[in-house]
Each structure stands twice: as C-alpha cells, then as structure tokens.
Amino acid sequence: MTWTGNIFDKIAEYRIVPLVTLDDPNDAVPLAKALVAGGIPVAEVTFRTDAGGEAMERMAREVPEIMVGAGTVHDVDHAIETQKRGGKFVITPGFNPKVVDWCLKHNMPVCPGTVTPSDLEQALDFGLKLVKFFPAGAYGGTKTLKALQGPYAALKFVPTGGVNLDNLLEYLSLKNVAAAGGSFVPPSACVKAKDWAGVTATCKKICQMVRSLG
C-alpha cells in the first residue's frame, strides 16, 4: 500500500502513535497485524534493541496496511537504515539538526523531539510543522503545551513520555496536539506474552476513547 501526501497527516487522523520495542523480530508481523485489526495501523519501531531494524523491515514488507517508521533515531546512520528497511518516517527523542537535515533532503518525513522554545525555533527554521514533545510528563505536560500554543501556533505536537490511558484524552483535547505517542500501546505485558488479541482489544478501547472527543 502506498500512502499519498504527508504520512504524519494520515497518522494524525488516528491520533495515536504506538511505541514498539521488540526483542524478537519474529513478533513484528503478528504485532503489526494486531495493531491494524485494532484500528490503529501505525507503528513507531524503536532502535532501542538490536531487533528494531529487522522488525521494522518485516512490518513494512509483510503488513503493507501499517504505517511503520523508526523511533529513537539518534544519528543519520539510523535514518538511512530506516529508509533502506522500508520505514516511512523518522521520530527522534531530541532535536538533532543533522538528522533533520538529512531527512528533509531525502524526502523522509521527520518528527524531531523538542522540549524548549529553542528547540521549537530550530524546527521553524527547518520549515517543520510537526514536532514531538518529549518527555512530556517531566516537562509540564498539558500545562506546558497550553503555554506554547500562543507563541508557536504554527506547530503541532506529538507528546510522548508520561502519556497513558488516564491522561490521554487530556492531551488529545488540546488544539496544538496532533497525536499522542507512548508505550501504553501496545501494552508491554501483551507483547511479552504474545497476546496479540489483547493488543487488538487495547487498540479498540483506545479508538473508542478517541471517538468520544468528537
């Protein structure tokens, strides 16, 4: 499946960015299918483990319905690997100008991590419209995002870090929040137990929560 337009715009329609960290690449395909079945066909596969690259490649190749990209991208080498393995986007924990520059020059959608006004100024200089806000909970959460809305009205945020099912709707109700990310989906316990039905059920529950916002 080929996604047309800005993939982050498409992801924002679902409002959720599942954070996927796998130790076993054999879990990649059943997990991707579980996310799709649950109504959230998105996966930010992190490079926190050695299995990250292969897991992303398997998802991209065998589950074309899912929008899969890479997370925890610290350097250009991992951005290059993302592209080679079929990843469709890059998300970074912090603002790395070299990574952002490479992505923009190679038509790789990028959502860099930000937390300060200085980070946001860099994002604007690069012409970005969407940034990650991380770690959201540790840096004031919704209170900080509300404060940033005035001077940075041109930017949309993807808060991650400290976002969970208890405060998800509080984040998503903000006008400058495009989507929220986190390890609350897929639940780590379900992944560890290879409970793919549990992952799907969690996704469906989250989709109902998102729909309740209207």
C-alpha positions as CSV (number, residue, x, y, z in Angstrom):
1,M,0.0,0.0,0.0
2,T,1.3,3.4,-0.9
3,W,0.4,6.3,1.4
4,T,-0.1,9.6,-0.5
5,G,0.5,13.0,0.9
6,N,2.1,13.7,4.3
7,I,2.2,10.5,6.3
8,F,2.1,12.4,9.5
9,D,-1.2,14.0,8.4
10,K,-2.5,10.5,7.9
11,I,-1.2,9.3,11.3
12,A,-2.9,12.3,12.9
13,E,-6.2,11.0,11.7
14,Y,-5.8,8.1,14.2
15,R,-4.4,10.4,16.9
16,I,-2.2,7.7,18.3
17,V,1.4,6.7,17.7
18,P,2.1,3.2,19.2
19,L,5.7,2.9,20.5
20,V,7.0,-0.5,19.6
21,T,10.1,-2.0,21.2
22,L,10.8,-5.6,20.3
23,D,13.4,-8.1,21.4
24,D,12.3,-10.7,18.9
25,P,11.8,-9.7,15.3
26,N,9.5,-12.7,14.9
27,D,6.9,-10.8,16.9
28,A,6.9,-8.0,14.3
29,V,4.3,-9.3,11.8
30,P,1.8,-10.6,14.3
31,L,2.0,-7.4,16.3
32,A,1.6,-5.3,13.2
33,K,-1.5,-7.3,12.2
34,A,-2.9,-6.9,15.8
35,L,-2.5,-3.1,15.6
36,V,-4.2,-3.0,12.2
37,A,-7.0,-5.2,13.4
38,G,-7.5,-2.9,16.4
39,G,-7.9,0.2,14.2
40,I,-4.5,1.8,14.8
41,P,-2.4,0.9,11.7
42,V,0.7,2.8,13.0
43,A,4.0,1.6,14.5
44,E,7.0,3.6,15.7
45,V,9.5,0.8,15.9
46,T,12.4,2.0,18.2
47,F,16.1,1.3,17.7
48,R,16.4,0.6,21.4
49,T,17.0,-3.1,20.7
50,D,19.1,-4.9,18.1
51,A,15.8,-6.3,16.7
52,G,14.4,-2.8,15.8
53,G,15.7,-2.6,12.2
54,E,14.6,-6.1,11.2
55,A,11.3,-5.8,13.0
56,M,10.6,-2.6,11.0
57,E,11.6,-4.2,7.7
58,R,9.3,-7.2,8.3
59,M,6.3,-5.0,9.1
60,A,6.9,-2.9,6.0
61,R,7.3,-5.9,3.8
62,E,4.6,-8.2,5.1
63,V,1.9,-5.9,6.5
64,P,1.5,-3.1,3.9
65,E,-1.6,-1.8,5.7
66,I,0.6,-0.4,8.5
67,M,2.3,2.9,8.6
68,V,5.7,1.9,10.0
69,G,8.7,4.1,10.8
70,A,11.5,4.4,13.3
71,G,11.8,5.9,16.7
72,T,14.8,6.6,19.0
73,V,16.8,7.7,16.0
74,H,19.9,9.4,17.3
75,D,22.0,9.7,14.1
76,V,22.0,9.9,10.3
77,D,23.1,6.2,10.1
78,H,19.8,5.1,11.7
79,A,17.8,7.4,9.4
80,I,19.5,5.8,6.4
81,E,18.7,2.4,7.8
82,T,15.1,3.4,8.3
83,Q,14.8,4.3,4.6
84,K,16.6,1.1,3.4
85,R,14.4,-1.1,5.5
86,G,11.2,0.4,4.2
87,G,10.3,2.7,7.1
88,K,8.1,5.6,6.1
89,F,9.0,8.2,8.8
90,V,11.6,9.1,11.5
91,I,11.0,10.2,15.0
92,T,13.8,11.4,17.3
93,P,14.0,11.8,21.1
94,G,15.8,15.1,20.8
95,F,16.4,17.8,18.1
96,N,19.4,16.6,16.1
97,P,19.9,19.1,13.2
98,K,22.0,16.7,11.2
99,V,19.2,14.0,11.3
100,V,16.5,16.6,10.4
101,D,18.6,18.0,7.5
102,W,19.3,14.5,6.1
103,C,15.6,13.5,6.3
104,L,14.4,16.7,4.6
105,K,17.0,16.3,1.8
106,H,16.0,12.7,1.3
107,N,12.2,13.1,1.4
108,M,12.0,11.2,4.7
109,P,9.2,12.6,6.9
110,V,10.7,13.5,10.3
111,C,9.2,14.4,13.7
112,P,12.1,15.6,15.9
113,G,12.0,15.7,19.7
114,T,11.6,19.1,21.3
115,V,11.1,20.4,24.8
116,T,12.3,24.0,24.8
117,P,11.5,27.2,22.9
118,S,15.0,27.0,21.4
119,D,14.2,23.6,20.0
120,L,11.0,24.9,18.5
121,E,12.9,27.8,16.9
122,Q,15.1,25.3,15.2
123,A,12.1,23.4,14.0
124,L,10.6,26.5,12.5
125,D,13.9,27.3,10.8
126,F,13.8,23.9,9.1
127,G,10.2,24.6,8.0
128,L,8.7,21.9,10.1
129,K,5.0,21.9,11.2
130,L,5.0,18.9,13.5
131,V,7.3,18.0,16.4
132,K,7.5,15.6,19.2
133,F,7.2,16.9,22.8
134,F,9.4,14.6,24.9
135,P,9.4,13.8,27.8
136,A,6.0,15.4,28.1
137,G,5.2,14.5,31.6
138,A,8.5,15.5,33.0
139,Y,8.4,18.9,31.3
140,G,5.0,20.1,32.4
141,G,2.6,18.0,30.3
142,T,-0.6,19.8,29.1
143,K,0.3,22.9,31.1
144,T,3.4,23.5,29.0
145,L,1.7,22.6,25.8
146,K,-1.0,25.2,26.5
147,A,1.7,27.8,27.2
148,L,3.4,27.1,23.9
149,Q,0.3,27.4,21.9
150,G,0.4,31.2,21.7
151,P,3.9,31.9,20.5
152,Y,4.2,28.6,18.5
153,A,0.7,28.5,16.9
154,A,2.2,27.2,13.6
155,L,3.4,24.0,15.3
156,K,1.6,20.8,16.2
157,F,2.9,18.5,18.8
158,V,3.1,14.7,19.5
159,P,3.5,14.4,23.2
160,T,5.3,11.3,24.4
161,G,6.7,10.2,27.7
162,G,4.3,10.1,30.6
163,V,1.2,9.8,28.4
164,N,-1.1,7.0,29.4
165,L,-4.7,5.9,29.3
166,D,-5.6,8.0,32.3
167,N,-4.4,11.3,30.8
168,L,-4.6,10.5,27.0
169,L,-7.8,12.5,26.4
170,E,-6.5,15.5,28.3
171,Y,-3.6,15.7,25.8
172,L,-5.7,15.0,22.8
173,S,-8.2,17.7,23.7
174,L,-5.6,20.4,23.1
175,K,-5.8,22.2,19.8
176,N,-2.0,22.0,19.2
177,V,-1.8,18.3,19.8
178,A,-1.9,16.3,16.5
179,A,-1.5,12.8,18.1
180,A,-0.1,11.2,21.3
181,G,2.6,8.5,21.5
182,G,3.7,6.1,24.1
183,S,4.2,2.6,25.3
184,F,0.7,2.3,26.6
185,V,0.0,0.7,23.3
186,P,0.9,-1.9,22.5
187,P,0.9,-3.0,26.2
188,S,4.3,-4.5,27.1
189,A,2.7,-7.3,29.0
190,C,0.7,-8.3,25.9
191,V,3.8,-8.2,23.7
192,K,5.8,-10.3,26.2
193,A,3.0,-12.9,26.4
194,K,2.5,-12.7,22.6
195,D,-1.1,-11.9,23.4
196,W,-2.0,-10.3,20.1
197,A,-5.7,-10.5,20.8
198,G,-5.0,-8.4,23.9
199,V,-3.2,-5.8,21.7
200,T,-6.1,-5.6,19.4
201,A,-8.6,-5.2,22.3
202,T,-6.5,-2.4,23.8
203,C,-6.4,-0.6,20.4
204,K,-10.1,-0.9,20.0
205,K,-10.6,0.6,23.5
206,I,-8.3,3.5,22.7
207,C,-10.2,4.1,19.4
208,Q,-13.4,4.4,21.4
209,M,-11.8,6.9,23.7
210,V,-10.6,9.0,20.7
211,R,-14.0,8.9,19.1
212,S,-15.5,10.2,22.4
213,L,-13.7,13.5,21.7
214,G,-16.0,14.1,18.7
